[in-house]
Amino acid sequence: MQLTAGKNWWERWFDFIPLYYAQSGGKTYIADNKSDFNNPAGHAVLTFMGNVFAKKWSSYDFTAADDPLATGQVLASARGPWDLARYRKQYPDVLKTIQIGPMLTESGTGHPHTFGDSKGMVMFSSSKHKAESWAFIQWVLAMRSMTAVG
């Protein structure tokens, strides 16, 4: 199984965080402007990940240039929706032979929460249209706009 996306700190957004959201029922991990994983969901995910590595069901070292799932190095992999478009282009035959399921949870919840890879929005300090940009960002992120798109 390929459980982790890689060794870089930011790759936790693609392995630990989706598992955390699924396990916590979609609850945020931010409390008082700090990350907080010292809770039952955080403990469950870290215990699961620890067990996977302790039993040698996964490795940190998938160093081949090719994708370990696509090349058959692993039988399973925790992935995100961003991989579907890449697989359609790079590995179209693999999509015909694998099963895509929900994010893993301790109880096997059929439709767990996870996160969207939206990449967020930014406004550059060098922008010549700061007022308009800020108004647009506020409009996009307003609760009314967010609920309109689901």
CYANA upper distance limits for C-alpha pairs under 8 A (distance plus 0.5 A):
  1 MET  CA     57 TRP  CA      6.48
  1 MET  CA     58 SER  CA      5.54
  1 MET  CA     59 SER  CA      8.37
  1 MET  CA     74 VAL  CA      5.63
  1 MET  CA     75 LEU  CA      6.31
  1 MET  CA     76 ALA  CA      5.14
  1 MET  CA     77 SER  CA      5.89
  2 GLN  CA     58 SER  CA      6.19
  2 GLN  CA     59 SER  CA      7.42
  2 GLN  CA     68 PRO  CA      8.02
  2 GLN  CA     69 LEU  CA      8.17
  2 GLN  CA     74 VAL  CA      6.91
  2 GLN  CA     76 ALA  CA      6.86
  2 GLN  CA     77 SER  CA      5.10
  2 GLN  CA     78 ALA  CA      7.21
  3 LEU  CA     15 ASP  CA      7.24
  3 LEU  CA     49 MET  CA      8.12
  3 LEU  CA     58 SER  CA      6.89
  3 LEU  CA     59 SER  CA      8.34
  3 LEU  CA     77 SER  CA      6.47
  3 LEU  CA     78 ALA  CA      6.29
  4 THR  CA     11 GLU  CA      8.26
  4 THR  CA     12 ARG  CA      8.14
  4 THR  CA     14 PHE  CA      8.18
  4 THR  CA     15 ASP  CA      5.85
  4 THR  CA     16 PHE  CA      8.21
  4 THR  CA     60 TYR  CA      7.29
  4 THR  CA     78 ALA  CA      8.25
  5 ALA  CA     11 GLU  CA      6.18
  5 ALA  CA     12 ARG  CA      7.81
  5 ALA  CA     14 PHE  CA      6.65
  5 ALA  CA     15 ASP  CA      6.46
  6 GLY  CA     11 GLU  CA      6.49
  6 GLY  CA     60 TYR  CA      7.13
  6 GLY  CA     61 ASP  CA      8.43
  7 LYS  CA     11 GLU  CA      7.50
  7 LYS  CA     60 TYR  CA      7.50
  8 ASN  CA     12 ARG  CA      8.23
 11 GLU  CA     15 ASP  CA      7.29
 12 ARG  CA     16 PHE  CA      5.53
 12 ARG  CA     17 ILE  CA      6.61
 13 TRP  CA     17 ILE  CA      5.50
 13 TRP  CA     18 PRO  CA      7.45
 14 PHE  CA     18 PRO  CA      6.88
 14 PHE  CA     79 ARG  CA      7.90
 14 PHE  CA     80 GLY  CA      7.70
 15 ASP  CA     19 LEU  CA      7.00
 15 ASP  CA     78 ALA  CA      7.50
 15 ASP  CA     79 ARG  CA      8.11
 16 PHE  CA     20 TYR  CA      6.52
 16 PHE  CA     45 VAL  CA      7.80
 17 ILE  CA     21 TYR  CA      6.63
 18 PRO  CA     22 ALA  CA      6.70
 18 PRO  CA    103 MET  CA      7.81
 18 PRO  CA    114 THR  CA      5.84
 18 PRO  CA    115 PHE  CA      6.90
 19 LEU  CA     23 GLN  CA      6.59
 19 LEU  CA     45 VAL  CA      6.98
 19 LEU  CA    103 MET  CA      7.08
 19 LEU  CA    104 LEU  CA      6.98
 19 LEU  CA    105 THR  CA      7.53
 19 LEU  CA    114 THR  CA      7.97
 20 TYR  CA     24 SER  CA      6.42
 20 TYR  CA     41 ALA  CA      6.73
 20 TYR  CA     42 GLY  CA      6.69
 20 TYR  CA     45 VAL  CA      6.66
 21 TYR  CA     25 GLY  CA      6.53
 21 TYR  CA     26 GLY  CA      5.09
 21 TYR  CA     27 LYS  CA      6.82
 21 TYR  CA     28 THR  CA      7.88
 21 TYR  CA    112 PRO  CA      8.48
 21 TYR  CA    113 HIS  CA      6.33
 21 TYR  CA    114 THR  CA      5.56
 21 TYR  CA    115 PHE  CA      7.57
 22 ALA  CA     26 GLY  CA      6.59
 22 ALA  CA    103 MET  CA      6.87
 22 ALA  CA    104 LEU  CA      7.49
 22 ALA  CA    105 THR  CA      6.63
 22 ALA  CA    112 PRO  CA      5.34
 22 ALA  CA    113 HIS  CA      5.07
 22 ALA  CA    114 THR  CA      5.73
 23 GLN  CA     41 ALA  CA      5.96
 23 GLN  CA     44 ALA  CA      8.11
 23 GLN  CA     45 VAL  CA      7.72
 23 GLN  CA    104 LEU  CA      8.27
 23 GLN  CA    105 THR  CA      5.67
 23 GLN  CA    106 GLU  CA      7.35
 23 GLN  CA    112 PRO  CA      7.84
 23 GLN  CA    113 HIS  CA      8.32
 24 SER  CA     40 PRO  CA      8.50
 24 SER  CA     41 ALA  CA      5.54
 24 SER  CA     42 GLY  CA      8.40
 25 GLY  CA    112 PRO  CA      6.98
 25 GLY  CA    113 HIS  CA      6.05
 26 GLY  CA    112 PRO  CA      8.34
 26 GLY  CA    113 HIS  CA      5.46
 26 GLY  CA    114 THR  CA      6.83
 29 TYR  CA     35 SER  CA      5.99
 29 TYR  CA     36 ASP  CA      5.74
 29 TYR  CA     37 PHE  CA      6.72
 30 ILE  CA     34 LYS  CA      5.86
 30 ILE  CA     35 SER  CA      5.05
 30 ILE  CA     36 ASP  CA      6.30
 31 ALA  CA     35 SER  CA      6.73
 31 ALA  CA     36 ASP  CA      6.65
 37 PHE  CA     41 ALA  CA      7.94
 37 PHE  CA     42 GLY  CA      5.15
 37 PHE  CA     43 HIS  CA      7.84
 38 ASN  CA     42 GLY  CA      6.40
 38 ASN  CA     43 HIS  CA      7.18
 39 ASN  CA     43 HIS  CA      6.62
 40 PRO  CA     44 ALA  CA      6.53
 41 ALA  CA     45 VAL  CA      6.73
 42 GLY  CA     46 LEU  CA      6.67
 43 HIS  CA     47 THR  CA      6.42
 44 ALA  CA     48 PHE  CA      6.59
 44 ALA  CA    106 GLU  CA      7.65
 45 VAL  CA     49 MET  CA      6.63
 46 LEU  CA     50 GLY  CA      6.39
 47 THR  CA     51 ASN  CA      6.58
 48 PHE  CA     52 VAL  CA      6.75
 49 MET  CA     53 PHE  CA      6.91
 50 GLY  CA     54 ALA  CA      6.45
 51 ASN  CA     55 LYS  CA      6.47
 52 VAL  CA     56 LYS  CA      6.76
 52 VAL  CA     57 TRP  CA      5.75
 52 VAL  CA     58 SER  CA      6.71
 53 PHE  CA     57 TRP  CA      6.47
 53 PHE  CA     58 SER  CA      6.09
 53 PHE  CA     59 SER  CA      7.34
 62 PHE  CA     68 PRO  CA      7.28
 64 ALA  CA     68 PRO  CA      7.97
 66 ASP  CA     70 ALA  CA      7.96
 66 ASP  CA     71 THR  CA      7.20
 67 ASP  CA     71 THR  CA      6.60
 68 PRO  CA     72 GLY  CA      6.55
 68 PRO  CA     73 GLN  CA      5.36
 68 PRO  CA     74 VAL  CA      6.35
 69 LEU  CA     73 GLN  CA      6.56
 69 LEU  CA     74 VAL  CA      5.78
 69 LEU  CA     75 LEU  CA      7.07
 69 LEU  CA     76 ALA  CA      7.24
 69 LEU  CA     77 SER  CA      7.14
 70 ALA  CA     91 TYR  CA      7.19
 70 ALA  CA     94 VAL  CA      6.58
 78 ALA  CA    103 MET  CA      7.65
 78 ALA  CA    104 LEU  CA      8.50
 79 ARG  CA     83 ASP  CA      7.32
 80 GLY  CA     84 LEU  CA      8.36
 81 PRO  CA     85 ALA  CA      8.47
 82 TRP  CA     86 ARG  CA      7.69
 82 TRP  CA    117 ASP  CA      8.09
 83 ASP  CA     87 TYR  CA      6.51
 84 LEU  CA     88 ARG  CA      6.64
 85 ALA  CA     89 LYS  CA      6.99
 86 ARG  CA     90 GLN  CA      6.38
 86 ARG  CA     91 TYR  CA      8.07
 87 TYR  CA     91 TYR  CA      5.16
 87 TYR  CA     92 PRO  CA      6.29
 87 TYR  CA     94 VAL  CA      7.93
 87 TYR  CA     95 LEU  CA      7.44
 88 ARG  CA     92 PRO  CA      5.10
 88 ARG  CA     95 LEU  CA      7.76
 91 TYR  CA     95 LEU  CA      7.64
 92 PRO  CA     96 LYS  CA      7.70
 93 ASP  CA     97 THR  CA      7.48
 94 VAL  CA     98 ILE  CA      6.83
 95 LEU  CA     99 GLN  CA      8.40
102 PRO  CA    110 GLY  CA      7.22
102 PRO  CA    111 HIS  CA      6.87
102 PRO  CA    112 PRO  CA      7.34
103 MET  CA    112 PRO  CA      7.06
103 MET  CA    114 THR  CA      7.85
104 LEU  CA    108 GLY  CA      6.98
104 LEU  CA    109 THR  CA      8.22
104 LEU  CA    112 PRO  CA      8.43
105 THR  CA    109 THR  CA      6.59
105 THR  CA    112 PRO  CA      7.94
121 MET  CA    137 ILE  CA      7.78
123 MET  CA    127 SER  CA      7.51
123 MET  CA    130 LYS  CA      7.86
123 MET  CA    133 SER  CA      7.26
123 MET  CA    134 TRP  CA      7.97
125 SER  CA    130 LYS  CA      8.44
129 HIS  CA    133 SER  CA      6.49
130 LYS  CA    134 TRP  CA      6.41
131 ALA  CA    135 ALA  CA      6.67
132 GLU  CA    136 PHE  CA      6.68
133 SER  CA    137 ILE  CA      6.69
134 TRP  CA    138 GLN  CA      6.64
135 ALA  CA    139 TRP  CA      6.68
136 PHE  CA    140 VAL  CA      6.66
137 ILE  CA    141 LEU  CA      6.58
138 GLN  CA    142 ALA  CA      6.28
139 TRP  CA    145 SER  CA      7.31
140 VAL  CA    145 SER  CA      6.36
140 VAL  CA    146 MET  CA      7.65
141 LEU  CA    145 SER  CA      7.02
141 LEU  CA    146 MET  CA      6.77
142 ALA  CA    146 MET  CA      6.70
143 MET  CA    147 THR  CA      6.51
144 ARG  CA    148 ALA  CA      6.70
145 SER  CA    149 VAL  CA      7.21
146 MET  CA    150 GLY  CA      6.91
